[in-house]
Amino acid sequence: MVLTAEQQAALLVWGECRRRDLPWRRTRDPWKILVSEVMLQQTQIARVVPRYQGFLDEFPTAAHCASVPVASVIRAWDGLGYNRRAVQLHRCARQLVARHGGSPPRDLSALLKLPGVGPYTARAVLAFAYEDDVGVVDTNVGRVLARWQGRRLAATEAQATADAAVPEGSGWAWNQALLDLAAEVCLRHSPRCRQCPAHSSCRWRGRGGDPAEGSAQVGGGQSRFEGSDRQGRGRLVAALRRGPLLVSEAAAAAGWPDDQVRARRLLAGLERDGIAVIDDEGTATLPNAGLPDGGR
């Protein structure tokens, strides 16, 4: 299903009127857009907004980010969770400086070769920085597309549907409108179908089983955080931000003083992900933590 020109226009008008004021929507700078999209991977907007500008104040360009030890980036990432993204963003910045003149390229295949950049993030850079007419499909837009079609979609079909729906010359505004529609109207639970500007063309309209369940790009609910490995990893990274951590103290730092095996497993995972370095004496630190900013 591709919307008619009238339906596209209606959604664009709706989007213009209802557009959320988010800081990354005030820029077309490719690096700033890339930073926002990496931050938004698996992290809610409410947590990203207060940290976004502070991170960019410290690293306003890829060159600034590439010039410091990765430990500095991990420290600046505090509060955003999934700290491996900070490591990947640092690696990405160094590739941008080395191979792309310090800015994300306007080329899908080149973007996909960057560390930490997947299909969604690459297309988001093209749509939101360069205003290209490409469809941006995250878990929320995937839900909208499946409902519009009235059935589950394979990943390639979801992307093709998204690309075909973009009105010519409106890639930025169209994708922002879809993201806002998913956030405010086409909700995962209790969707407000009657408020949808594309209601007349939707093949589901809230009737029967939800075709978005199990459709490509549409994730389920996040697993419980309390007591999870994610919580323990976060506590360990917080401890590393404060300074060196003895491996023997990892269990207490993770919040499980009686579970040394689990804590050490998580610490080893942080080392594999490039977030921690463990020396021969059993002390863990952030990578390059002893180097001054600007060291490599």
Buried (B, 14 or more C-beta within 10 A) or exposed (E): EEBEEEBBBBBBEBBEEBBEEBBBBEBEBBBBBBBBBBBBBEBEBEBBBEBBEEBBEBBBBBBBBBBBBBBBBBBBBBEBBBBBBBBBBBBBBBBBBEEBEBBBBBEBEBBEEBBBBEBBBBBBBBBBBBBBBBBBBBBBBBBBBBBBBBEBBEEEBBBBBBBEBBBEEBBBBBBBBBBBBBEBBBBBEEBEBEEBBBBEBBEBBBEEEBBBEEBBBBEEEEEEEEEEBBBBBBBBBBBBBEEBBEBEBBBBBBBBEEBBEBBBBBBBBBBEEBBBBBEEEEBBBBBBBEBEEEEE
